[in-house]
């Protein structure tokens, strides 16, 4: 009996160690960019309130910034045209790839041709 209990405990421990960490979709995120759509931006994911995410993004961005994207759970991305930060876009979606695609599509729609994702993130990862 004692050997069975020890074997069961060892199996449980090895299974829990092999399982990935749980992703939490109940977290908030925000993106802030400067008013002139220049180089400054701030990014915040995995916050327990929208206010905390907004404050972290604004703090990272610096003075003269505003929140342009908020999302709960899921993923977000911010893209610009390489060498021309006035052409920008952002997007949110359930996956990293979809969020990046939306952000890049916004830049293309504004006339960008050589576009790059500056930052992306997913709540819970």
Buried (B, 14 or more C-beta within 10 A) or exposed (E): EEEEEEEEEEEEEEEEEEEEEEEEEEBBBBBBBBEEBBEBBBBBBBBEEBEBBBBBBBEBBEEEBEBBBBBEBBBBBBBBBBEBBEBBBBBBBEEBEBBBBBBBBBBBEBEBEEBEBBBBBBBBE
